[in-house]
Amino acid sequence: MAVRVGNVTLPSPVLTASGTAGHSDELAAYVDLSSIGAVVVKSMASFEWKGNPAPRLHAVDGGMINAVGLQGNGVEKWIRDELPQLRARGARVVASIWGFRESDYESAVRSLATVADQLTAVEVNLSCPNLDHARTMFAHDAAQSARVVAAVRAALAGSVSTSESAVTNQSVPTHSPANALPIWAKLSPNTDRLIDIAGVVASAGADALVLVNTVLGMQIDTETRRPVLGNGGGGLSGSAIHAVAVRSVFDVRAAHPQIPIIGVGGVARAEHAVELMLAGANAVQVGTATFADPRATAKIQHGLQRWMRRHGVASWGEIIGAAH
Ligand SMILES: Cc1cc2nc3c(=O)[nH]c(=O)nc-3n(C[C@H](O)[C@H](O)[C@H](O)COP(=O)(O)O)c2cc1C
């Protein structure tokens, strides 16, 4: 079942999707978190953020719509209060970060650098409004996206940890494992420039791409005549966007065959995951399906094992990109 995403080997191609599995071990009662590929936690900023007004989630035909607004206590508190529980479950942990400006991403990743040896990768969520750039989303602009990824790369490369020198008994700076921490850039499908943006963020230092975040959407209540979400619009996810994810992965793989991809969008059963891998994904993430069934990641993983046996597939290398 093992797959490689760049330099990272995962025991399974099934990961959780950011924002759908909590910040820590919330799913542990339902899924053996050490058995899945990795747990990607909800995106975190360097600061505490309250998120959007309720209601924040709503079911729609074929999925759900959400405008949670990236609520969280910030990276420092996560490192102190939530990472240890998740690690105690034996999970491989991917920390997702967000920000309003480049410097927010830098601050968040500098904190993560202090626990780099406990992380599998850092996922950079670029679907955030850029306050220094007329509130456009980073992920919709190649140059802005590349700048964030380059800043995260530089912050990791420049990070040092201190250790006690055996000779002098004094703290000395040493190169930290942060330098080697893989960066996964998570992109938005709400743009016609996905292929360019994918190439540019990889050149800026992303080791892999996560495709895709939610699709912009809205639902209006015909009784109240108002949008159902407190924020008005939101992000559409689930089965409704699966074909968008497959197309995004397929097109990016065709244009940039050397860049590892993690596919995400509407994976609710094993065949959906296989479809994304055939399109070119090295691994997949499961999001909205977990809201319908908290055991979804484990069930999809078992389904993939059965699918492999049924089709005489010995390794995922036979499947990844095979639709091209
Ligand atoms: C309630 C909810 C919260 C989400 N929060 C985040 C987040 O914090 N960071 C992020 O990168 N993506 C977030 N996403 C997007 C998912 O990670 C995923 O990209 C998207 O939902 C598509 O996958 P799915 O159809 O399997 O849900 C969120 C999605 C949902 C439904």
The ligand as an SDF file (V2000), in Angstrom:
LIG
                    3D

 31 33  0  0  0  0  0  0  0  0999 V2000
  -15.5060   22.1020    7.0050 C   0  0  0  0  0  0  0  0  0  0  0  0
  -14.2940   22.2040    6.1360 C   0  0  0  0  0  0  0  0  0  0  0  0
  -13.1840   22.8860    6.5970 C   0  0  0  0  0  0  0  0  0  0  0  0
  -12.0400   23.0010    5.8090 C   0  0  0  0  0  0  0  0  0  0  0  0
  -10.9270   23.6460    6.2990 N   0  0  0  0  0  0  0  0  0  0  0  0
   -9.7880   23.6880    5.5570 C   0  0  0  0  0  0  0  0  0  0  0  0
   -8.6020   24.2630    6.0900 C   0  0  0  0  0  0  0  0  0  0  0  0
   -8.5330   24.7130    7.2280 O   0  0  0  0  0  0  0  0  0  0  0  0
   -7.5050   24.2910    5.2910 N   0  0  0  0  0  0  0  0  0  0  0  0
   -7.4920   23.7810    4.0160 C   0  0  0  0  0  0  0  0  0  0  0  0
   -6.4570   23.8160    3.3440 O   0  0  0  0  0  0  0  0  0  0  0  0
   -8.6120   23.2010    3.5030 N   0  0  0  0  0  0  0  0  0  0  0  0
   -9.7310   23.1420    4.2390 C   0  0  0  0  0  0  0  0  0  0  0  0
  -10.8570   22.5230    3.7320 N   0  0  0  0  0  0  0  0  0  0  0  0
  -10.8210   21.9530    2.3700 C   0  0  0  0  0  0  0  0  0  0  0  0
  -10.5260   20.4460    2.3930 C   0  0  0  0  0  0  0  0  0  0  0  0
   -9.2790   20.1560    2.9670 O   0  0  0  0  0  0  0  0  0  0  0  0
  -10.5710   19.8540    0.9640 C   0  0  0  0  0  0  0  0  0  0  0  0
   -9.5670   20.4700    0.1870 O   0  0  0  0  0  0  0  0  0  0  0  0
  -11.9120   20.0750    0.2780 C   0  0  0  0  0  0  0  0  0  0  0  0
  -12.9860   19.9870    1.1920 O   0  0  0  0  0  0  0  0  0  0  0  0
  -12.1510   19.0690   -0.8540 C   0  0  0  0  0  0  0  0  0  0  0  0
  -12.1170   17.7420   -0.3750 O   0  0  0  0  0  0  0  0  0  0  0  0
  -13.4660   16.9070    0.0200 P   0  0  0  0  0  0  0  0  0  0  0  0
  -14.4080   17.0300   -1.1340 O   0  0  0  0  0  0  0  0  0  0  0  0
  -12.9760   15.5000    0.2490 O   0  0  0  0  0  0  0  0  0  0  0  0
  -13.9820   17.5560    1.2460 O   0  0  0  0  0  0  0  0  0  0  0  0
  -12.0190   22.4050    4.5110 C   0  0  0  0  0  0  0  0  0  0  0  0
  -13.1410   21.7130    4.0550 C   0  0  0  0  0  0  0  0  0  0  0  0
  -14.2720   21.6020    4.8500 C   0  0  0  0  0  0  0  0  0  0  0  0
  -15.4470   20.8260    4.3220 C   0  0  0  0  0  0  0  0  0  0  0  0
  1  2  1  0
  2  3  1  0
  2 30  2  0
  3  4  2  0
  4  5  1  0
  4 28  1  0
  5  6  2  0
  6  7  1  0
  6 13  1  0
  7  8  2  0
  7  9  1  0
  9 10  1  0
 10 11  2  0
 10 12  1  0
 12 13  2  0
 13 14  1  0
 14 15  1  0
 14 28  1  0
 15 16  1  0
 16 17  1  0
 16 18  1  0
 18 19  1  0
 18 20  1  0
 20 21  1  0
 20 22  1  0
 22 23  1  0
 23 24  1  0
 24 25  2  0
 24 26  1  0
 24 27  1  0
 28 29  2  0
 29 30  1  0
 30 31  1  0
M  END
$$$$
